[in-house]
Each structure stands twice: as structure tokens, then as C-alpha cells.
Amino acid sequence: MSKHKKTRRDVAEIARETLEQVIGERLNGQALDKPDPPKPDTRNPAAVALSKLGASKGGKARAAKLSAKKRSEIAKKAAKKRWKTR
């Protein structure tokens, strides 16, 4: 399968791809392309943990500081933006 995702595939293409994955090779006898192995995580584990801790508190802390009127304005703006993009 190519690296670019297709937007539309018919049933025959999906069935062929599934069959090739099951048998482990292409129907013409060629080997399947193996995906690249995932890259190791090189981030500092302490920094990752600290970041997650702050992220989990951030939205709640911000919401607690805002007034009901300001939260309402933000929500209305977000709703407008969502409906505008559709």
C-alpha cells in the first residue's frame, strides 16, 4: 500500500488488500512492504510527567478563574467557529 491515503476505495480493493495481509504477500508473489519500526521515545520522562500534570490541571484552573459571563462568551465564540467551518 502506498504512503498516501486514498480517499475512496471500492470493495474489491479492500478485499484484495485484506487477503494480501492475511497471506503475507502480494497476489502477484511479491513480498509485502514492511512498515518502519517505531522510533524510540527520546524525551525526558520527568519532563513528560511534569507536562501531563500541568495539562490535567490547566483547563480546570482556567475555568475556575473565569466568570460565568466570560465562559459563556468563549463557548459562543467556539460554537460559531465550529458551525462556520461546516
C-alpha positions in Angstrom: 0.0 0.0 0.0 1.3 3.5 -0.8 2.2 6.0 1.9 -0.6 8.3 0.7 -4.1 7.5 1.9 -6.7 7.2 -0.8 -10.0 9.0 -0.2 -12.1 6.4 -1.9 -11.6 2.6 -2.3 -14.0 0.1 -3.7 -14.9 -3.2 -2.1 -12.6 -5.2 -4.4 -9.5 -3.1 -3.4 -10.3 -3.5 0.3 -10.8 -7.3 -0.2 -7.6 -7.6 -2.1 -5.6 -5.7 0.5 -7.1 -7.7 3.3 -6.3 -11.0 1.6 -2.7 -9.9 0.9 -2.3 -9.0 4.6 -3.6 -12.4 5.6 -1.4 -14.4 3.3 1.6 -12.2 4.0 2.4 -11.4 0.3 1.0 -9.7 -2.7 -1.2 -11.7 -5.0 1.5 -11.5 -7.7 4.0 -13.1 -5.4 6.0 -10.1 -4.3 6.7 -9.6 -0.6 4.6 -7.0 1.3 6.4 -3.8 2.3 7.1 -3.9 6.0 6.3 -0.7 7.9 9.2 1.2 9.5 9.7 0.3 13.2 8.5 3.0 15.6 11.2 5.4 16.7 12.2 5.2 20.4 10.9 7.9 22.7 13.9 10.1 23.5 12.0 12.6 25.7 13.0 13.1 29.3 10.5 11.0 31.4 10.5 13.5 34.2 9.6 16.4 31.9 6.8 14.3 30.3 5.3 13.5 33.7 5.5 17.2 34.7 3.9 18.3 31.5 1.0 15.8 31.9 0.5 17.0 35.5 0.2 20.6 34.3 -2.0 19.8 31.4 -4.5 18.0 33.5 -4.8 21.0 35.9 -4.7 23.7 33.3 -8.2 23.8 31.9 -9.9 23.3 35.2 -7.8 26.1 36.8 -8.5 28.4 33.9 -12.3 27.7 34.1 -12.4 28.4 37.8 -10.8 31.8 37.3 -13.2 32.9 34.6 -16.5 34.5 35.3 -19.7 32.8 34.1 -20.2 35.6 31.6 -16.7 35.2 30.1 -17.1 31.4 29.9 -20.3 31.9 28.1 -18.7 34.3 25.6 -15.9 31.8 25.0 -18.4 29.0 24.4 -20.5 31.1 22.0 -17.3 32.0 20.0 -16.3 28.3 19.8 -19.8 27.3 18.7 -19.8 29.9 16.0 -16.4 28.8 14.7 -17.5 25.2 14.6 -20.6 25.9 12.6 -18.8 28.3 10.3 -16.4 25.6 9.1 -19.1 23.2 8.1 
